[in-house]
Amino acid sequence: MTRPLSDSQQQAWRAFVESSWALHTRLEDDLRATTGLSMSDFHVMVVLSEAPGHRVRMGELANRLVFSPSRCTYQITSMVKRGLVRKQSCSDDGRGQEAVLTDAGLAALTAAAPLHLATVRETFIDDLDDAEIATITRVFGRLGPRLRSLPVTA
């Protein structure tokens, strides 16, 4: 049987869950209201904008976004319909598919970034001191790769 959480562990867990959900909801709501983009749209465009040639193989993109392959396909299909990305055969082998950021997608990202940054600062960064930011970076820098490597359970 799994050991119960101590009172301090329970408080930490609840604070994390409730605050992270509230933060994500606020970021999503503000981004949609100011730009019409979802957090998923924004994250896809950030990843693509940082990639060489603004293109990433679909499987790699799903891994980077922590999406299932079907969710990634659905997200990219939605963005293709809005002209933010296009899908094309991989340039190096032609077997796989790549998502490619369009000029319209880059323009949408460029316009949305300062608005999103203002919300990130207002709701998260500006309430933290340098030591707290370092702690968050250390903790999630360690947890993120471990969580991504865990097998998916049904």
Salt bridges, closest charged atoms under 4 A:
GLU28 OE2 - ARG32 NE 2.84
ASP30 OD2 - ARG26 NE 2.90
ASP41 OD1 - ARG82 NH2 2.80
ASP92 OD1 - ARG57 NH1 3.84
ASP93 OD2 - ARG57 NH1 3.30
ASP93 OD2 - ARG95 NH2 3.33
GLU98 OE1 - ARG55 NH1 2.99
GLU122 OE2 - ARG26 NH2 2.76
ASP126 OD1 - ARG121 NH1 2.53
